[in-house]
């Protein structure tokens, strides 16, 4: 049960952070169009570094396995959601020019 709750809130945190970076920080770039901010939000980081860092946590650390499991689920979910919806979302955007 604790793993499901952790995974849910981890996924929520990842989605919120991507939105904040894409639409918050990228607002500071004057030439960045809204459609390209959408592409940045969708692309995200694919998780290799996150998973490597999670796997490097020593097993003596309490809840280390929980962190690895949650990280793995976040990576798999973001890959699947991205792969299954990326083409449709990019086609729907107006990405011609600048």
C-alpha angles and dihedrals in degrees: 000000000000090000092055092050092047092048092049094051091042091055090048091050092049092051093047092048092050091051092047093050095042099045100022109042095029089058084075090065104083098201095048111112121212093245091057090050086058090053091050091050092049096046098055122155113306095224106247093122093042092051093045090051092048091049091050092062107111114248089235089071110098113251092008091139091051090055091049092049094048092047092050092051092049091051094048094045094048091047093049096044091046094047095047097047106026100093094047092048094048092048090052091055126082101235099156115127130357 
